[in-house]
Amino acid sequence: MFEQTFKNIDDVLWKEAGCTTELDYTEQTSWLLFLKYLDDLEQERALEAELVGKPYEFIIDEAHRWSSWAAPKKADGTLDHDNALIGDDLIDYVNRKLFPYLQSFKQRATSPDTIEYKIGEIFSEIKNRFQSGYSLRDALEYIDELRFRSQQEKHELSHLYEAKIRNMGNAGRNGGEYYTPRPLIRAIIQVVKPKIGDRIYDGACGSAGFLCESYDYLRRGKLTTKELEILQKHTFTGKEKKSLAYVIAIMNMILHGIDAPNIIHTNTLTENLSDIQDKNRFDVILANPPFGGKERKEVQQNFPIKTGETAFLFLQHFIKMLKQGGRAAVVIKNTFLSNSDNASRALREELLTSCNLHTILDCPSGTFIGAGVKTVVLFFEKGQPLDALQRTPLFSQGKPLTEGMATQKIWYYQLDPGRSLGKTNALNDEDLREFVELQATFAETEKSWLVDIADIDRESFDLSVKNPNKAEESQLREPQEILDEIAALDAESAEILAGIGGMICS
C-alpha cells in the first residue's frame, strides 16, 4: 500500500544536497512521519470528542498543524497550491518558526512522560537537513499520502520503517548500534517468554527493536481492555543516549502501536548503581549494549567493577536492575567469555555468583553486518547471589563452587546456519528455530552441550565456547578484538604502575 511512497521519499532525499547518508534519510523521514502521525492522532481524537459532545484541546496550535503548513487542502480535498509554502519560504518557516515552536514544548510540559515533552525533546535533538524548499515540498506531499488510522496501516508502515532502520544499520561499521537483526531478537524473546504484567527494560535501546518485537509478541491473541492498557502504559521502558537513535526509537514504537513510548533520552551509565532501589527494577531485561566504546573515569565510579569498556558497565547495570527471579538476555562480544584482564574476570565471577547464567548462544561471524566482531547472547535469571551473613561472593570466601551458587549448569548452543552471513545473506528465523526448540529442554546435540559450574576454572572463570562434540579448531581472532584486549591490559598495567609509583613517592 505505502511501499512506493517510501521509495518516492527516498528518491527525493537522494537528490537533496543536505542529506548524504542512510542516517540522514532515516532522520529526515522520522521527523516528517512524526508530525504526520501527530496530526492524524489529533484529528482522530477531535472526532471522537465531537461524537460524544465534548470539546477537544489540540496539542499543536492551528498555525503549526500539518494541515496548515505542510498540506493545506481545498474543499475537495486536493492540495491548495496557492497557500502551500514552497522554496525558500518553506525552509525559512521550518527553521525559524516551526522547529523553535516545537522545541518549546519541552519547557512547557508537565512531566517527561507526556507527549508534549516528547515533542520538545525530539525537535531539540534533530535538525532539518533539507536545503531546498522544493525538495521538502515534494517530500511533504508524499508523506501526506500516508495514513495512521487503522492497525493494518500502522503495521505496514512499521515494516517499511524497520527496513529503513536495517539499511541504516548496514551503512557502516557501527551498524549494530542502530540495528539488531530481528530474527535474533525474536528468538531471544521466545526463550525469555515475557508475559502481560512484566515490566520490560532496555537501557541501551537503540532503535527499540527489543521493545517493539516484545510488544508484537505480547499483542498476539485476544487481550482484555485492561491487558491492552497495561501493555500501552505500564510495560516498556527504554533509555538511549544518542539523539538520532532516540528519535528513531520513539517513531518505531509509535508505528508498532505504542501511542506514547516511555523512551528516556539519557546516558544510562551515569546512574549510580548504589542508588537503585527495588521499585526501580524490572522483570525482564533485553538488550544489545554498544561494545567497543569507552567511558570516562567519573562514569566508571558508578560501578563496583571499574572498566572503560561500555558493554561491561552495561552488564553490571543490567544485573543490578533485574528483579529477584527476573529474566534477562544480553548480547555481548564473545571475548567477554575469555578476556584475562581483571575487569572481565571479576564481571564473569559476579554474573555466575549473582545470577543463574543458564544459556549462552554463540552467534556466527556476520550476524551483525559491519560490526566486525563475534558476539554471544547471555541468558540469565537473577538468583540469591550472596552469603546471607558475609554479603560477599562465595567464590571470594574460598567455599566450593557449587555451594549456594546461582549458576549450576550452563547450556551452550553454537549457531551454525551453514553459510556465510552478509548483507545479501542475513540471519533468518529458520536459522534460529532449532536453538529455540532445543533450549526449552537444554538438549545436548552436536551443536549444544552442558558445562557444570564445578568444571569452571576458579582462577580465570573462563567461559569460552568449547564444543566437546567437535574437533578443536584454532579460531583466528579479529584484529580489533586483539587490539581491544591489548588496550585493556595496557590500561590495567598503567594503573598498577601508577599505584606502585605512588607508594614509592610516599
N, C-alpha and C positions, 0 to 999 in steps of 0.2 A: 504493500500500500504506500509506504513512505520511502522505500529504498531509493527510488530515482531522485526524490527530493534531496536526500542526503548526498547523493552523487553530485547533484547540481550545486549544492552548497560548497562541497569540496572543490569543484571547478572554479567557483568564484574566489575562494580563499587561495587557491593555487596561483591565480593571476594577480592577487593582491600583494603589493610590494612590502607591506608591513608584516606579512605572515610568511615565514620561510621554512618552518619545520612542522612535523606532525603535532608537536606540543602546542605550537601556535594555533593550528587548525582546531584542536580539541578545546583549547581555552576560549577561542572566539565563538565557536559553536555553543559552548557551555553557557556563556552569559546571555546570548541571544535566546537559547532554549529556555533558560530560567525565566526570563521576562515574559516570554510567550506562555509558559506554563502558569506563571503567576496570574496573568490576565485571564486565562481560561478558568482558573480556580476561582478568582474573584467573581467573574461573570456567573459561574455556576452557583456560588453561594448567594449572590444577589437575587438570582432567580428563585432559589429555594426559599429565601426570606420573603420574597414577594408573594409566593404561593400560600404562605401561612399568615400573610398580612403583617409581617414585621419589617422594620427598617434594616438596612444593611450599611455598615460603615466601611467604605473601601480603605484598604491599606495604602494604596498608591493614589495620590490626588489626580484629578481629571486631566490636568495639563501634561502629566508624565505617564499616563496609561498607554499601553501598547496601541490601543485603538485611536489614540490622539496623535502620536508622533510616528509610530512605526508603520501602521496600516490603517490610516483613516479611510472610511468607506462611504460610498454614496448610498442612497436609499435602496438601490437594487443589489447591494452587497459587493459591488466591484470597487477596486481601489480608486480613491479620489486623488487623481494625479495633480489636481490644482492645489490641494492642501498638503500633499505629501512632501516632506523635506527631501532634498537631494543635493548632491555635490558638496561644496564647502559649507553650505548652510546646515546640512545634516551632521557633518563631522563636528562643526562648531557647537551645535546643540548637544550632541552626545558628550563631548569632552568638557564643555563649560557649564552645562546646566543639568543634564540627566545624571551623570556619574556623581557630581557633588551632592545632588539631591538624595540619591540612593545611599551614598556613604553616610549621610547624616542620620540615617535610621539607627545606626549602632549606638549613638549617644542618647537617642530618644527612647530606645527600647526599655521595657520594664525589667526584663531578665534575659540572660543568654539563650534560654531555650525557646524563645519566641521566634516566629517567622520574621518579625521586624528586625531582630538582632542579626539573624542570618543574612538578610538582605544587605544590611550595613556592612557586615563582615566580608561578604563576597565581593562587593564593589569597592571595598577598601583594599583588597588584595590583588585584584586584576586590573588591567587597563585595556582600553580599546586600542587595538593594533591596526585597525583599518585606517589607511591614509586617504583612500579615495572614497568620497561620498557616493559615487556611482556604484562602486563595488558593494558598499554597505547597503545601498538601496536594493540591489539585486538579492543580496543575502536575506534581507528583511522580508522580501516578498516570498522567497522560498520557505523561510521559517514560518511565515503566516499560513502556509498550506498545511502545517502540522496541527494535529488536534490531540488534546489530552483528556478527552471527556470519558471514553469507555476504557475498561480494563484491557480490552483487545488492542486498542490504540496505544496505550501505555506499554503493553507487553512488546509490541513490535518496535516501538521507539527505544525501549530498553535494550533490545537485541542490537539495534543499529548503533546505539551509543556505545555498547560494550565492544563492538567491532572497531570503533574509533579509538577506544582506550587500548585495545590489543595492538592496533597499528602504532600507536604512540609508544607503547611498551617495547615494541620490536625495533623502535627507531634508533636505539643506541645502547651503549654498554650498561647504562643504569636502568634498562627496561624493567627489571624486576621491582624497582621502586614503585612503579605505577601499575604493573600487571602481573598477577599470579595466575598461572594457567587455570582456567575454570574447571577442567576435568579433575585436576589435583584438588582444588577446593571442594568440589562435590564429593570426592572420595573421602576426604578428611571429615566432612560433615556427616557422612553416612557412618563413619566409625565412631565419632563423638556422640552422635544422636541427641542433639538439643531437643528440648520439648517446650511446649507452651508453659509459660511461667518462669522459665530460666531467664536470667539476665545475662546477655551475651556481650562480650567486650573484645575490641581490637584496639590496642594502644598505639598501633602504627598502621592505620587503616588504609593508607594509600588511596586507591580509587574505590574503596569499600567493597571489594569483591567478596570477602568472607561474610560481611553483614548482609549483602544483597542475596547471596546464594543461601544463607541461613534463612532469610525471610521467605524465599521461594520454597525451601524445604518445609518450613513450618506452615506455610499457607496452603499446602495440599490438603485435600479433604474438606469436609463441611465444618466450619468453625462457628461457634456461637457469637453473638454480638459482643459479649464480654471478652471472649478469647481474642476477637479481632481488635478490640480496644487495647488489650494487654500487648498484643503484637505491635500495634501502632505506636503506643506511648510509653511502654514500660519494659521493653525487651532489649533494645540495641543501644550501645554506646560506642562511639569511635573517637579516637584522637589522632590528629595529624598535624605535623609541624610545617610542612611545605604548603605554600599558598595555592599553587595550581592544583595539587592533589586534593587539598581541602575542598576547593570549589567543585572538582570533578566528583568527589565522594558524595557531596550533597546532591548534585544533579543526578547521579547514578541511583541513589536511594529513592529520590523522588520518582524517577521513571519506573522503579521496581514496585512502587506503591506506598512508600512511607511519606506521608504528607509533610511532616516537619522533622527531618532527621536530627538525631541528637549526636551531631559531629562537632567536636570541640577543636578549635584551632589553637594548638599549644605544643610545646616541646614536652612530651610525656616524661622525659628523663630528668627534668628539673624538679620533679616531685620527690620529696624526701621519703624514703621507704618507712622510716620510723613514724611518720605522721599518718600512715594508712591504718584505718580502723575497720572493724568487721563490716560496718554498714557500707563501706566503700568497695567491698569485694564482690566478685561475680561468680556465677555458677559455671559459666563456660567462657573460655578464652581461646580465640582462634586468631593466629597472626603470622605474618611473614615480615618480621622487622628488617630494616635495612642492614646489610652487612658490609663491612669494609670501611664504614665511617669512623670518625674519631670524635670523642667528646672532650671538652675542656676539663681541667683539673677540678674546678669548682663544682661541675656537674657530677664528677666521679665521687665527690664527697658524700653524695646522697646514698651511696651504696656500700654495703659491708665488704664486697669483693671489688677492689679498685682495678679498673681496666679502662683503657681508652676505646676498646672495641665496642661499638654501638650495640651490636646484636647481643653481646654478653650482658650488657647493662639492661637491655630489654628483657632478657630471660629472667634476670633477678627480679625485675619489676613484675613480670607475669606470675612468677611463683608467689610473690607477696600478695598480689591482687586476687588470687584464686581462693575461693571459699574452701573450708574444710570439706572434703569429698567432691569438690568441683573438678571438672574435666577440662583439659587443655590440649591443643595441638599447635606446635610452633615450628615453623620452617627455619632452618639454620644451616650454616656452612658445615660440610661434613668434617672439616678439620677440627671442629669443636670436640669431636669424639676422641681425638688423639693428641691434640697440641700439648706440648710438655711444659709450657710456661705456667707459672704459679696460679694465675687467674683462671685459666682453663681448667686446671686440675681441681682447684677449690670449688669452681662452679659445678663441675661434674659430681663432686662429693656432695655438695649442697642439694643438687637435684635428686640424686639417689637416696639421700637421707630423708629429705622432707617430702618427697613425692614418690608415688608408685609409677616409675617410668616403665610402662608395660609394653610399649611398642616403639620400634624405630623403623621407619620406612626409608630405605636407601634409594634416592632418585638418580636416574642416569644423567650423564652429561647431556646438555641441550634442553633440559626441562625448562630452564629459564633462558629464553632467547636473549643473547647479547650479554648475559651476566658474567660468563667466563669462569664460574666456579660450580663445583658439585655441591648438592645440598642433601640434607636428610630432614625428615619430619619427626619430631619428638612428640609422642602421645603420652600424657601423664595425668594422674589424679592426685589431688592434694591429700596427703596422709597425716599420720600422727608422728611428726618427724623427730622430736627431741625427747631426751630423757626427762621425765616429769620433775625430777629433783635437780639434776645438774643443769638442765636447759642448755646443754651443749651437744653437738652431734655425737652419736655413738661411736663413729669412726675415731673421733678425737680422744675418746676415753679408753681406747685400746680394747674395746669389747669385740666379741665375734661379729663378723659382718652380718650374720643373719639375725642377730638379736635385736628385736624391736624395729627392724628396718622397714621403711615404707615400701621400698623396692625389693622384691624377692626373685622374680624372674623377668627377663626382657625377651620379648619376641621380635626377631628381626625379619624383615622381608626385603629382598633385593629385587627391585623393579627392573625388568628387562623386557622392553617392548619388541625386541628382535629386529630393531632397525636404528639407524642414526636419526636423532631428533634434530629438527631445524625449523626455519620459518615456514617452509612448504611441507613439512612432515612433523607437525606438532603432536604433543601428547593428546590422547583422546580418552573418552570414558571407558571404552573397551579395554584399553591398556591397563586400567586400574581395577577392572571388575574382579579379577582373581584375588588381588590383595584384599579387597573389602570382604569377599566371601571367606577367605582363609583366616583373616584376622578375627572374625567372630568366634572362632574356636581355638585360636592360636595353633593352628595345624602346622605340623612340620613336613616340609617338602624339600625338593632340590633347591628352591628359592627362599625357603623360610626355615628358621631354626630358633631354639630357645637357649638362652645363656642364664645360668644360675648366678645369683648375686655372690655366692661363695667363691665363684671362679673368677671374679673381678680382681685384678691386681690391686692390692691395698695401698701401694705407694703411688701409682700413676692414675688409678681409676680409669684406665684406658677402656673406651667403649667402641673401639674401631669395628667396622663391619668386616668380619672374617667368616665367610661362608664355609662351614666344615664339610659341606657336601660337594664342594668344587676344589679342584687343584689350586693351590696358592698361586696367584698371579702377581707379578711385580707391577703394580699400577703406577704409572707416571703421574706425578702431581703437576697441577697447573703452576706456571711460573709465579703468578700473582699470589697463590697460596703459600709458596715457599718464601716469597718476599714479605708477606704479612707475618709469617711466623718468625722470620729473622728480625723484623722490626719489633715484634713483641718481646723477643728475647733480648734485643739490644736495649729496649726501654727498661726492662727488668734489671739488666746488668748495670745500667746507668744509675738506677735508684739505689742498688746495693752499694756501688762505689761511692755515691754521694753520702750514704749513711756512714760508710767507713771513714770517708774524709771528714765528716762532721765529728766523729768520735776522736780522730787523731788531733783535729784542731782544738777540741775542748780539753 
